[in-house]
């Protein structure tokens, strides 16, 4: 059974405007050397999906630089492989799409010219190491029209755009509803789905006639007309819905159990763009505890409970605690940072004191100087 992967690079990016001001959501840095798209893209490749289209929208130059030809994911191929799809919609008069349904409708010709039996559609804001293969097999076995991936979780205020699903004993979804006002533990849809390709094209071809303009409202809620089943995600699986979420889930990487679950589950790794650089260097004045330090860094000061991306420099006398320091950033001598997120190429000068809180980390924009 052939499967086509479709990745939405920008959905929900307005939830973390600090990080998506200069880049699309898919290319937000994470975990020292990765981007958010690496997790879903690696999951597809590890599941045998070798034909993947990425729907773009705004600020996707860094995304194109990151994925390039798809070589690092073994997707640089003559047939299939990785395709960057432009952000234009016929429904928007040739302009940029404004909804998920418009986005998928704008690439209908790409889907039509593919010989896949099923289409896996996924967002980039869910971080997990997911094997799609068992879910695709289950989708085929049950003769499902649509399979929705969900996880049981305690609903948070930042989950406001998600759907809650209810399933019967056979796993078939009997009801979907908005998450607004929900409290406690629910089955929350992750915006990952499998849909039969012929059905998807049929819906797209007749959408104007039937007045369809939304997946969640017009398709996923129609549980009587379509055979929609749920598939529960187990293990480590989190969504980035805000800057505080991004900070919290980044800090979870300092837990070895989370690292094993996320990066080594079932022997399937997470792939990313390779950058040839020297190993990190620690001088005799450096002091590092419970931190992730990427290659190319120069550490002369103190680092604790922090994630330091590639090519950063922490000067002698600097103290960095509970921080995320992105690529090629510099913290000069005498400065003290706590609960700070420094975007790429940022610079903190001598003798600065910066402090945030885990629920509201202090953010320094890309190429910013403090």
ZAMARGU-4260 file (C-alpha; in steps of 0.2 Angstrom, whole numbers, plus 5000, padded with zeros to 4 digits):
<rodrens>
0) 5000/5000/5000 | 5007/5017/4995 | 5006/5032/5006 | 5009/5050/5002 | 5014/5062/5016
5) 5008/5080/5017 | 5015/5092/5030 | 5008/5109/5034 | 5023/5120/5039 | 5014/5135/5046
10) 4997/5129/5054 | 4996/5137/5072 | 5012/5147/5070 | 5002/5163/5077 | 5002/5154/5094
15) 5021/5157/5096 | 5023/5174/5086 | 5040/5177/5095 | 5048/5162/5086 | 5038/5163/5070
20) 5041/5181/5066 | 5056/5178/5055 | 5053/5159/5051 | 5039/5147/5048 | 5033/5136/5062
25) 5041/5120/5054 | 5059/5128/5055 | 5058/5133/5073 | 5074/5127/5081 | 5072/5114/5095
30) 5084/5103/5105 | 5101/5110/5101 | 5102/5105/5083 | 5084/5100/5076 | 5069/5109/5069
35) 5051/5106/5073 | 5048/5098/5056 | 5062/5085/5059 | 5050/5075/5070 | 5036/5072/5059
40) 5047/5071/5043 | 5058/5058/5052 | 5042/5049/5058 | 5036/5047/5040 | 5053/5042/5033
45) 5055/5029/5047 | 5037/5022/5042 | 5042/5019/5024 | 5033/5035/5017 | 5046/5041/5004
50) 5035/5053/4995 | 5032/5069/5005 | 5025/5086/5001 | 5028/5101/5012 | 5015/5115/5010
55) 5023/5132/5013 | 5016/5149/5017 | 5026/5164/5024 | 5045/5165/5029 | 5049/5148/5022
60) 5067/5153/5016 | 5075/5145/5032 | 5064/5129/5029 | 5070/5127/5011 | 5088/5129/5017
65) 5085/5116/5031 | 5077/5102/5021 | 5085/5106/5004 | 5083/5091/4993 | 5078/5080/5007
70) 5095/5071/5007 | 5097/5070/5026 | 5081/5061/5026 | 5085/5049/5011 | 5072/5059/5001
75) 5083/5065/4987 | 5075/5053/4974 | 5071/5053/4955 | 5054/5047/4959 | 5044/5054/4973
80) 5055/5060/4987 | 5053/5078/4995 | 5043/5092/4986 | 5041/5110/4992 | 5023/5115/4988
85) 5019/5134/4985 | 5007/5143/4996 | 4994/5148/4983 | 4975/5145/4983 | 4963/5145/4968
90) 4949/5149/4981 | 4959/5164/4986 | 4960/5171/4968 | 4977/5165/4966 | 4983/5172/4983
95) 4989/5164/4998 | 4978/5151/5007 | 4969/5156/5023 | 4964/5139/5030 | 4970/5121/5031
100) 4956/5116/5019 | 4961/5129/5006 | 4979/5124/5008 | 4976/5106/5004 | 4964/5111/4990
105) 4978/5121/4982 | 4989/5106/4980 | 4975/5094/4974 | 4984/5092/4957 | 5000/5086/4967
110) 4989/5073/4976 | 4980/5068/4960 | 4996/5064/4951 | 5002/5053/4965 | 4998/5034/4964
115) 4996/5032/4983 | 4982/5023/4991 | 4982/5034/5007 | 4987/5052/5012 | 4995/5056/5029
120) 4992/5074/5034 | 5001/5081/5048 | 5006/5098/5057 | 5023/5102/5063 | 5019/5108/5081
125) 5018/5090/5088 | 5034/5083/5095 | 5035/5064/5095 | 5043/5049/5088 | 5029/5042/5078
130) 5028/5026/5068 | 5014/5028/5056 | 5015/5011/5049 | 5004/5002/5062 | 4991/5015/5060
135) 4990/5014/5041 | 4989/4995/5043 | 4974/4997/5055 | 4966/5010/5044 | 4967/4998/5029
140) 4961/4983/5040 | 4945/4992/5046 | 4941/5000/5029 | 4941/5017/5037 | 4939/5033/5027
145) 4948/5043/5040 | 4959/5039/5055 | 4962/5053/5067 | 4977/5052/5079 | 4973/5058/5097
150) 4982/5057/5114 | 4974/5057/5131 | 4979/5073/5140 | 4974/5085/5153 | 4967/5099/5143
155) 4976/5116/5145 | 4971/5133/5141 | 4983/5134/5126 | 4974/5119/5118 | 4960/5131/5112
160) 4961/5126/5093 | 4961/5108/5095 | 4946/5095/5094 | 4941/5083/5107 | 4935/5065/5101
165) 4924/5052/5108 | 4927/5034/5103 | 4916/5018/5104 | 4922/5001/5109 | 4928/4997/5091
170) 4938/5013/5091 | 4926/5022/5079 | 4924/5040/5083 | 4906/5044/5088 | 4908/5062/5091
175) 4920/5077/5089 | 4918/5094/5097 | 4928/5110/5100 | 4939/5110/5115 | 4934/5127/5122
180) 4928/5126/5140 | 4934/5108/5142 | 4942/5103/5158 | 4951/5087/5164 | 4957/5073/5154
185) 4951/5071/5136 | 4955/5063/5120 | 4963/5077/5110 | 4965/5077/5091 | 4984/5080/5086
190) 4980/5086/5069 | 4988/5070/5062 | 4976/5060/5050 | 4976/5047/5037 | 4963/5048/5024
195) 4960/5037/5008 | 4966/5047/4993 | 4951/5044/4982 | 4940/5051/4996 | 4951/5066/4998
200) 4950/5070/4980 | 4932/5067/4979 | 4929/5079/4993 | 4941/5092/4986 | 4932/5091/4969
205) 4915/5093/4976 | 4919/5105/4990 | 4911/5121/4981 | 4895/5111/4977 | 4893/5105/4994
210) 4899/5121/5003 | 4914/5112/5011 | 4927/5124/5018 | 4933/5117/5034 | 4940/5099/5038
215) 4935/5100/5057 | 4918/5107/5054 | 4912/5099/5038 | 4922/5083/5037 | 4928/5077/5054
220) 4912/5081/5063 | 4902/5071/5050 | 4905/5054/5059 | 4889/5046/5052 | 4893/5049/5034
225) 4911/5044/5035 | 4920/5029/5043 | 4931/5039/5055 | 4942/5029/5067 | 4953/5035/5081
230) 4971/5030/5084 | 4979/5033/5101 | 4997/5040/5102 | 5007/5032/5116 | 5023/5037/5124
235) 5031/5055/5124 | 5020/5066/5113 | 5018/5085/5116 | 5012/5100/5107 | 5020/5117/5106
240) 5005/5130/5108 | 5014/5144/5116 | 5032/5151/5120 | 5029/5144/5138 | 5026/5127/5130
245) 5041/5128/5119 | 5052/5132/5134 | 5044/5118/5145 | 5046/5105/5132 | 5063/5110/5128
250) 5068/5108/5146 | 5060/5091/5147 | 5075/5086/5135 | 5086/5087/5150 | 5077/5071/5157
255) 5086/5056/5150 | 5070/5046/5149 | 5062/5059/5138 | 5078/5059/5127 | 5077/5040/5125
260) 5059/5040/5121 | 5060/5054/5109 | 5076/5050/5099 | 5078/5031/5101 | 5061/5024/5102
265) 5060/5007/5093 | 5078/5010/5086 | 5070/5024/5074 | 5080/5040/5075 | 5076/5058/5072
270) 5086/5065/5057 | 5091/5083/5053 | 5102/5094/5042 | 5120/5089/5045 | 5132/5104/5049
275) 5150/5100/5048 | 5158/5109/5063 | 5171/5105/5077 | 5166/5097/5093 | 5161/5109/5108
280) 5176/5116/5117 | 5177/5117/5136 | 5190/5128/5144 | 5197/5125/5162 | 5186/5139/5168
285) 5170/5131/5162 | 5158/5122/5173 | 5143/5113/5165 | 5129/5103/5174 | 5114/5094/5167
290) 5114/5103/5150 | 5114/5099/5132 | 5129/5107/5123 | 5129/5106/5104 | 5144/5105/5093
295) 5154/5120/5088 | 5152/5129/5105 | 5165/5137/5116 | 5161/5136/5134 | 5171/5146/5146
300) 5158/5151/5159 | 5145/5142/5170 | 5130/5133/5162 | 5117/5124/5172 | 5101/5115/5166
305) 5102/5123/5149 | 5101/5119/5131 | 5115/5127/5120 | 5113/5126/5101 | 5128/5125/5089
310) 5141/5138/5088 | 5137/5147/5104 | 5150/5156/5115 | 5148/5157/5134 | 5162/5169/5140
315) 5172/5167/5156 | 5163/5174/5171 | 5146/5172/5162 | 5132/5161/5171 | 5118/5153/5161
320) 5105/5144/5171 | 5088/5136/5164 | 5091/5144/5147 | 5089/5140/5129 | 5103/5148/5119
325) 5100/5146/5100 | 5113/5144/5086 | 5128/5156/5085 | 5123/5167/5100 | 5135/5175/5113
330) 5134/5178/5131 | 5148/5190/5137 | 5158/5190/5153 | 5150/5194/5169 | 5132/5192/5163
335) 5119/5181/5172 | 5105/5173/5163 | 5090/5164/5171 | 5075/5157/5161 | 5080/5166/5145
340) 5077/5161/5127 | 5090/5168/5115 | 5086/5167/5097 | 5099/5164/5084 | 5114/5176/5082
345) 5109/5186/5098 | 5121/5194/5109 | 5121/5198/5128 | 5135/5211/5132 | 5145/5211/5148
350) 5138/5212/5165 | 5120/5210/5160 | 5107/5202/5172 | 5092/5195/5163 | 5079/5184/5171
355) 5062/5176/5166 | 5051/5163/5174 | 5047/5146/5167 | 5029/5151/5163 | 5035/5167/5155
360) 5053/5166/5149 | 5063/5181/5144 | 5065/5181/5125 | 5078/5189/5115 | 5074/5191/5097
365) 5085/5184/5082 | 5101/5195/5080 | 5095/5205/5095 | 5108/5214/5107 | 5105/5217/5125
</rodrens>
